[in-house]
């Protein structure tokens, strides 16, 4: 399986970049839990301070474009979990030299949007993983926004978490999530899990994945 984790850094010039507050903890915990259950795992990670999980293939990337390429290089896999907080934008023209202050006029940064890695992986095709799981970090209307995201991305499950400042999720040790699964109806079904350590969320998620995955494969036999 493949797991994406962490933020991406998008250079503005050789000394500055656009980033976000993702620590990578949840994605790394998922990679560890999957490995412990016996999966062969490739973890594609943006810059984090975390140690590489044992017996997991770690591919370190910096930018969203590198993460997309690394993801394509790892396919096909059976299961893909996109936990990375991929930057939505990069600057259209990266400065070759440090942009200098010039006493008055401010630099204009034109942004371009990144391709969506989760959406790309979720597209039907011979390399589509059997199970694709995305994350939805929301600060309000968690369930509604996550249901919308499930449809928009075309993935099978969404793990939705509240990242409002009061939740302490970004950089913190705990996470409170909803697991939403695509069904034939518009909204899918969902389970609400209690506030848990990110490690516990990961173990529970991977047990649920393993169960659903083996049921699916038994049904297909
Ligand atoms: O649209 P939004 O960024 O909120 O969606 C979050 C989900 O989409 C996460 O699973 C994230 O890893 C994935 N994503 C991605 N590539 C992007 C943007 C988001 O894989 N460019």
Boltz pocket constraint, residues with backbone or C-beta under 6 A from the ligand:
constraints:
  - pocket:
      binder: B
      contacts: [[A, 4], [A, 64], [A, 82], [A, 83], [A, 84], [A, 85], [A, 86], [A, 87], [A, 88], [A, 114], [A, 115], [A, 116], [A, 117], [A, 118], [A, 119], [A, 133], [A, 134], [A, 135], [A, 136], [A, 137], [A, 149]]
      max_distance: 6.0
